[in-house]
Amino acid sequence: MSLHDDLTSVQRRLDDLMRCVARLDEHVGDSLDMRRVRADAGHLRESLGLLQEAVPTAVGSRKVEMVTIPDAPYDRGLWTDAEDEGLGGPNRHAP
C-alpha cells in the first residue's frame, strides 16, 4: 500500500469510529466516560488532519530522479590519475 492509500484507509476507519461514538452517545448519554471517548476521538481526528497536512510536503520534497547508466564501458582515461584504494598511487609504495 502507498502512503496515500494508508492515510485514506485510516480516514475511513476514523469516520466509522466517529459514527459509532455518536450512536453510543445516544445510548449512554452525557457521562464523564462518554465525554472522554468523544474527546479522544476528536483528538484522533485532529491528529490525522495534521498528519495529512504534513506528509505531502515531506514526501514531495524528496523527489526521486531516475539516473540512466549506460551499458558501454567507461573511458579508461577517466582513471589514469586515480589511486588504488589502500594501495596509494602507482609509483608509490604501500605503507
Secondary structure, DSSP 8 states (H G I E B T S, - for coil): --HHHHHHHHHHHHHHHHHHHHHHHHHH-S-HHHHHHHHHHHHHHHHHHHHHHHHHHHHHHS--------SS---GGGGTT--BTTTB-TTS---
